[in-house]
Amino acid sequence: MKEVLLIKNGELALKGLNRHTFEDILIKNLRHRLSDLGKFKFTVAQSTIVAEPEESVDLYEAVERVSQVFGIAAFSRAAAVEKDFQKILAATAEYLEDELSGAETFKVEAKRSDKKFPLTSPEICREAGGYLLGKYPHLKVDVHNPDVTVNIEIRDEYAYVHGSQIKGAGGMPVGSSGKACLLISGGIDSPVAGYMMAKRGLELTAVHFASPPYTSERAEQKVHSLLSQVANYSGRIGLWVVPFTDIQEKIKDNCPEDIFTVIMRRMMMRVAQIIARREGAGALITGESVGQVASQTLGAMICTDEVCEMPVFRPLIGMDKDEVIALSRKIDTFDISVLPYEDCCTVFTPKHPRTRPTLDYVIKAEGAFDCEPMVLAAAENAKFVNIKAKQG
């Protein structure tokens, strides 16, 4: 029996005349995520993408990967059947045997896109329901809260039979909204921020600041692992590892300790903007949340943003830590984030940071050294790493 994946568009259905552009991007992303499993043929009709294997593939693994691709509202593994009603009935009983045998109640839902098919949708439901009751006499019909929903879709080329739909990742196809640069540490927040902006269709590139010997190779490898998990949803991510030791030591030696973190973040933003422009990215992404730490107060963020010449997206801005942790567990980054390898944001943390820094005070303190040559050198000496999805 031929099996396919029926993939339902989410927000893409609202895109009007531009919808096909978004669908093309989604198919490109699906093709990339499934490429090492085997060849698939993709066709589009009525807000549904049909992914048909052209050779033997692991459909269980394909289902797992499709569940992580942004731009999909729901999908299902389905049997493709010739549009002969008796064959459709037989295929329904056979294909859904495991689900129907273990259920107590069911209902049938039908969609008839091909209006030439001789039965209407209500007639398909009635006839199929009666047929399945004859095959599985232990079943009862429950149209409100069934254990199993049997779906029969009559489309142009085939009839498709499947059980309940699987919830998709939602959002927009990655790459449909442009590209942005994620500032990633080894903590809990920044990977979640990257995931959330990829869900809105942004392709990700990433910047990580390393400060050897204060930070170890394990801290950098931790970032690789975090991005690999995020890449399960966002697709491949280019990572730039920036040498930051000289800048941090210069700040430590020349600036007041209470605003060390604010000045450090201003320097990070300067470097990240250079790399973002080089990568064709139009915005920066951070994992900041208002009031979470001293460097994330409103005053500190105002001082940080003063050096920014492109938008800064902060998708976690109104979330509390428990909400962020819940999301990090969902995308499997939490256990990596809590590994005890320090990043450059923690090694020089001041004992008593100023929570309400003023811009004048920060700019004056920053004038103790010439930052531009150091920023340019750090961006120039950044090391590139290509991060692939952990799955596939």
C-alpha positions as CSV (number, residue, x, y, z in Angstrom):
1,M,0.0,0.0,0.0
2,K,1.4,3.4,-1.0
3,E,2.0,5.7,1.9
4,V,2.5,9.5,1.8
5,L,2.7,12.4,4.2
6,L,-0.2,14.9,3.9
7,I,1.1,18.3,5.1
8,K,-1.3,21.1,5.9
9,N,-0.2,24.7,5.6
10,G,-0.7,27.0,8.6
11,E,-0.5,30.8,8.2
12,L,0.6,30.3,4.5
13,A,-3.1,29.9,3.5
14,L,-3.6,33.6,4.4
15,K,-0.8,34.9,2.1
16,G,-3.0,35.5,-1.0
17,L,-1.1,35.9,-4.2
18,N,2.2,35.5,-2.4
19,R,1.3,32.1,-1.0
20,H,3.1,30.1,-3.7
21,T,6.4,31.8,-2.8
22,F,6.0,30.7,0.8
23,E,5.0,27.2,-0.2
24,D,8.1,26.9,-2.4
25,I,10.3,27.9,0.6
26,L,8.5,25.3,2.8
27,I,9.0,22.6,0.2
28,K,12.7,23.5,-0.1
29,N,13.0,23.2,3.7
30,L,11.2,19.9,3.7
31,R,13.3,18.5,0.9
32,H,16.5,19.5,2.8
33,R,15.3,17.9,6.1
34,L,14.3,14.6,4.4
35,S,17.1,14.5,1.8
36,D,19.2,11.8,3.5
37,L,16.2,9.5,4.1
38,G,15.5,9.1,0.4
39,K,13.8,10.9,-2.6
40,F,10.4,12.5,-2.2
41,K,8.0,14.0,-4.7
42,F,6.2,17.1,-3.5
43,T,2.9,18.3,-5.0
44,V,0.7,21.1,-3.8
45,A,-3.1,21.5,-3.9
46,Q,-5.7,23.3,-1.8
47,S,-3.3,24.3,1.1
48,T,-2.0,20.8,1.3
49,I,1.5,19.5,0.4
50,V,1.7,15.8,-0.5
51,A,5.1,14.3,0.2
52,E,5.3,11.0,-1.7
53,P,8.4,8.7,-1.2
54,E,9.8,7.7,-4.6
55,E,11.8,4.9,-2.9
56,S,11.8,2.9,0.3
57,V,12.3,5.4,3.2
58,D,11.9,5.3,7.0
59,L,8.6,7.1,7.4
60,Y,8.8,7.0,11.2
61,E,11.9,9.1,11.0
62,A,10.3,11.3,8.3
63,V,7.4,12.0,10.6
64,E,9.7,13.0,13.4
65,R,11.6,15.5,11.2
66,V,8.5,16.9,9.6
67,S,7.1,17.6,13.0
68,Q,10.0,20.1,13.6
69,V,9.7,22.0,10.3
70,F,8.2,25.5,10.7
71,G,5.3,26.5,8.5
72,I,3.2,23.4,9.1
73,A,-0.1,23.5,11.0
74,A,-0.7,19.7,11.0
75,F,0.2,16.6,9.0
76,S,-0.6,13.0,8.8
77,R,0.8,9.7,7.5
78,A,-1.7,8.5,5.0
79,A,-2.5,5.7,2.5
80,A,-2.9,6.8,-1.1
81,V,-5.7,4.7,-2.7
82,E,-7.2,4.5,-6.2
83,K,-10.5,6.5,-6.3
84,D,-12.7,3.4,-6.3
85,F,-15.0,3.5,-3.3
86,Q,-14.8,-0.3,-2.6
87,K,-11.0,-0.1,-2.7
88,I,-11.2,3.0,-0.4
89,L,-13.3,1.1,2.1
90,A,-11.0,-1.9,2.1
91,A,-7.9,0.3,2.5
92,T,-9.5,2.2,5.4
93,A,-10.2,-1.0,7.3
94,E,-6.7,-2.4,6.6
95,Y,-4.6,0.8,7.0
96,L,-6.2,1.8,10.3
97,E,-6.5,-1.7,11.7
98,D,-4.2,-1.2,14.7
99,E,-6.0,2.0,15.7
100,L,-9.5,0.7,15.2
101,S,-8.8,-2.6,17.0
102,G,-7.7,-0.9,20.1
103,A,-10.4,1.8,20.2
104,E,-13.9,1.8,21.6
105,T,-15.4,4.7,19.6
106,F,-14.8,6.3,16.3
107,K,-16.2,8.7,13.7
108,V,-15.6,9.3,10.0
109,E,-14.8,12.6,8.4
110,A,-14.7,13.1,4.7
111,K,-13.5,15.8,2.3
112,R,-14.3,15.6,-1.4
113,S,-12.1,18.0,-3.3
114,D,-12.8,16.1,-6.5
115,K,-16.5,17.0,-7.1
116,K,-16.7,14.4,-9.9
117,F,-16.5,11.6,-7.3
118,P,-20.0,10.0,-7.2
119,L,-20.5,10.2,-3.5
120,T,-20.9,13.4,-1.4
121,S,-18.9,13.9,1.8
122,P,-21.9,13.0,4.0
123,E,-22.5,9.8,1.9
124,I,-18.9,8.8,2.2
125,C,-19.0,9.2,6.0
126,R,-22.3,7.2,6.3
127,E,-21.1,4.4,4.0
128,A,-17.6,4.1,5.5
129,G,-19.0,4.2,9.0
130,G,-21.3,1.4,8.3
131,Y,-18.6,-0.6,6.6
132,L,-16.2,-0.2,9.6
133,L,-18.9,-1.2,12.1
134,G,-19.3,-4.4,10.1
135,K,-15.6,-5.0,10.2
136,Y,-15.1,-4.0,13.8
137,P,-18.3,-4.9,15.7
138,H,-16.9,-3.8,19.0
139,L,-16.8,-0.2,17.9
140,K,-19.4,2.5,18.6
141,V,-19.9,5.8,16.8
142,D,-19.1,8.9,18.8
143,V,-19.1,12.1,16.8
144,H,-18.2,14.4,19.7
145,N,-15.2,12.7,21.4
146,P,-14.1,9.6,19.5
147,D,-11.1,7.5,20.3
148,V,-10.2,7.4,16.6
149,T,-11.1,9.9,13.8
150,V,-11.1,8.2,10.4
151,N,-10.3,10.7,7.7
152,I,-11.0,10.1,4.0
153,E,-9.9,12.8,1.5
154,I,-10.9,12.6,-2.1
155,R,-8.4,14.6,-4.1
156,D,-7.5,14.9,-7.8
157,E,-5.2,12.0,-8.2
158,Y,-5.9,9.7,-5.2
159,A,-8.1,9.2,-2.2
160,Y,-6.2,9.5,1.0
161,V,-7.0,7.6,4.2
162,H,-5.5,8.5,7.6
163,G,-6.2,8.7,11.3
164,S,-6.0,11.8,13.5
165,Q,-3.6,14.6,12.4
166,I,-0.4,15.3,14.1
167,K,0.2,18.9,15.3
168,G,2.9,20.6,13.3
169,A,5.5,23.1,14.5
170,G,3.4,26.1,13.3
171,G,5.0,29.5,12.4
172,M,6.4,30.5,9.0
173,P,8.9,28.6,6.8
174,V,12.5,29.5,7.8
175,G,13.9,31.9,5.3
176,S,10.6,33.5,4.3
177,S,11.2,36.5,6.6
178,G,14.8,37.2,5.9
179,K,17.9,36.5,8.0
180,A,19.0,37.6,11.5
181,C,22.1,37.1,13.7
182,L,21.7,35.3,17.1
183,L,24.0,36.3,19.9
184,I,24.4,32.9,21.7
185,S,26.0,32.2,25.0
186,G,25.9,28.8,26.7
187,G,22.9,29.6,28.8
188,I,19.2,28.7,28.7
189,D,17.8,31.8,27.1
190,S,19.6,32.5,23.8
191,P,18.9,29.1,22.1
192,V,15.2,29.5,22.9
193,A,15.3,33.0,21.5
194,G,16.8,31.6,18.3
195,Y,14.1,29.0,18.1
196,M,11.3,31.5,18.5
197,M,12.6,33.8,15.8
198,A,13.2,30.9,13.4
199,K,9.6,30.0,14.0
200,R,8.7,33.4,12.6
201,G,10.5,32.6,9.4
202,L,14.0,34.0,10.0
203,E,17.0,32.2,8.8
204,L,19.7,32.2,11.6
205,T,23.3,32.9,11.7
206,A,25.0,33.0,15.1
207,V,27.8,34.7,17.0
208,H,29.4,33.3,20.1
209,F,32.1,35.2,22.1
210,A,34.9,33.1,23.5
211,S,37.5,34.2,26.0
212,P,40.3,31.7,26.4
213,P,41.9,30.9,28.8
214,Y,39.0,32.1,30.9
215,T,36.6,29.9,28.9
216,S,37.3,26.4,27.7
217,E,36.9,24.5,24.5
218,R,34.1,22.6,26.3
219,A,32.2,25.9,26.6
220,E,32.4,26.4,22.8
221,Q,31.4,22.7,22.1
222,K,28.4,23.3,24.4
223,V,27.3,26.1,22.0
224,H,27.8,23.8,19.0
225,S,25.5,21.2,20.7
226,L,22.9,23.9,21.5
227,L,22.8,25.2,18.0
228,S,22.6,21.6,16.6
229,Q,19.4,21.2,18.6
230,V,18.0,24.5,17.4
231,A,19.0,23.5,13.8
232,N,16.5,20.6,14.1
233,Y,13.9,23.4,13.7
234,S,15.7,26.2,11.9
235,G,17.9,24.2,9.5
236,R,21.7,24.7,9.1
237,I,23.2,27.6,11.1
238,G,26.5,29.3,10.4
239,L,28.3,30.1,13.7
240,W,31.0,32.7,14.1
241,V,33.2,32.3,17.2
242,V,34.7,35.7,18.1
243,P,37.9,36.0,20.2
244,F,36.9,38.3,23.0
245,T,39.6,38.0,25.6
246,D,41.5,41.2,24.7
247,I,38.3,43.3,24.7
248,Q,37.2,41.9,28.1
249,E,40.6,42.5,29.7
250,K,40.8,46.1,28.3
251,I,37.3,46.8,29.8
252,K,38.4,45.2,33.1
253,D,41.5,47.3,33.3
254,N,40.0,50.7,32.2
255,C,36.3,50.9,33.1
256,P,34.3,51.0,36.4
257,E,33.4,47.6,37.6
258,D,29.8,48.4,38.2
259,I,29.1,48.9,34.4
260,F,31.5,46.3,33.1
261,T,28.7,44.1,31.8
262,V,26.9,46.9,30.0
263,I,30.1,48.0,28.2
264,M,30.9,44.4,27.4
265,R,27.4,44.0,25.8
266,R,27.9,47.2,23.8
267,M,31.1,45.8,22.4
268,M,29.4,42.5,21.6
269,M,26.7,44.4,19.7
270,R,29.3,46.3,17.7
271,V,31.1,43.1,16.7
272,A,27.8,41.2,15.9
273,Q,26.6,44.0,13.6
274,I,29.8,43.7,11.5
275,I,29.3,40.0,11.2
276,A,25.5,40.3,10.6
277,R,26.1,42.7,7.7
278,R,28.8,40.4,6.3
279,E,26.2,37.5,6.4
280,G,23.4,39.5,4.9
281,A,21.4,39.6,8.1
282,G,19.1,42.5,8.9
283,A,18.7,42.2,12.7
284,L,20.2,40.9,15.9
285,I,18.6,38.5,18.3
286,T,19.3,38.2,22.0
287,G,17.8,36.1,24.8
288,E,17.2,39.1,27.1
289,S,14.2,39.3,29.4
290,V,13.3,42.5,31.3
291,G,14.7,42.5,34.8
292,Q,16.1,38.9,34.7
293,V,19.6,40.1,35.6
294,A,21.3,43.5,36.2
295,S,22.4,43.8,32.5
296,Q,18.8,43.4,31.4
297,T,17.1,46.3,33.1
298,L,15.5,48.9,31.0
299,G,18.3,51.4,31.6
300,A,21.0,48.8,30.7
301,M,19.2,47.9,27.5
302,I,18.9,51.5,26.5
303,C,22.6,51.9,26.9
304,T,23.2,48.7,24.9
305,D,20.9,49.6,22.1
306,E,22.6,53.0,21.6
307,V,25.3,51.4,19.6
308,C,22.9,49.3,17.5
309,E,22.3,50.4,13.9
310,M,19.9,47.6,13.1
311,P,16.9,46.2,14.9
312,V,17.4,44.0,18.0
313,F,14.8,41.3,18.5
314,R,14.2,40.1,22.0
315,P,11.5,37.4,21.8
316,L,11.8,36.5,25.5
317,I,11.4,40.1,26.7
318,G,8.2,39.5,28.7
319,M,8.7,35.9,29.7
320,D,9.7,34.7,33.1
321,K,12.4,32.0,33.7
322,D,9.9,29.2,34.2
323,E,8.4,29.9,30.8
324,V,11.8,30.0,29.1
325,I,12.8,26.7,30.8
326,A,9.6,25.0,29.7
327,L,10.4,26.0,26.1
328,S,14.1,24.9,26.4
329,R,12.9,21.5,27.6
330,K,10.5,21.2,24.7
331,I,13.3,21.8,22.1
332,D,15.8,19.7,24.1
333,T,18.3,22.4,24.9
334,F,17.9,22.6,28.7
335,D,20.1,19.7,29.7
336,I,22.9,21.1,27.5
337,S,22.5,24.6,28.8
338,V,22.9,23.6,32.4
339,L,26.3,21.9,31.8
340,P,28.8,23.6,34.0
341,Y,31.0,25.3,31.4
342,E,31.4,29.0,31.9
343,D,30.9,31.4,29.0
344,C,32.4,34.9,28.7
345,C,29.3,36.6,30.1
346,T,29.9,35.0,33.5
347,V,33.7,35.0,34.0
348,F,34.0,38.8,34.7
349,T,30.6,39.5,36.2
350,P,30.9,42.4,38.7
351,K,30.0,41.9,42.3
352,H,27.7,44.9,42.5
353,P,26.5,45.8,39.0
354,R,24.7,49.1,38.4
355,T,21.1,48.4,37.6
356,R,20.2,51.9,36.4
357,P,23.2,53.0,34.3
358,T,22.9,56.3,32.4
359,L,24.0,56.7,28.9
360,D,26.3,59.6,29.6
361,Y,28.1,57.7,32.4
362,V,28.6,54.7,30.1
363,I,29.8,56.7,27.1
364,K,32.3,58.6,29.3
365,A,33.6,55.4,30.9
366,E,33.9,53.8,27.5
367,G,36.1,56.7,26.3
368,A,39.0,55.4,28.4
369,F,40.1,53.3,25.4
370,D,39.7,53.2,21.7
371,C,37.2,50.5,21.0
372,E,36.9,50.6,17.2
373,P,40.2,48.9,16.3
374,M,39.5,46.1,18.8
375,V,36.0,45.6,17.5
376,L,37.2,45.4,13.9
377,A,40.0,43.0,14.9
378,A,37.6,40.7,16.8
379,A,35.2,40.5,13.8
380,E,38.0,39.9,11.4
381,N,39.5,37.1,13.5
382,A,36.2,35.3,14.1
383,K,36.2,31.6,13.3
384,F,33.4,30.1,11.2
385,V,31.7,26.8,12.0
386,N,28.9,25.2,10.0
387,I,26.3,23.7,12.4
388,K,24.0,21.0,11.1
389,A,20.8,19.6,12.6
390,K,21.4,16.9,15.1
391,Q,18.8,14.8,13.2
392,G,19.8,14.4,9.6
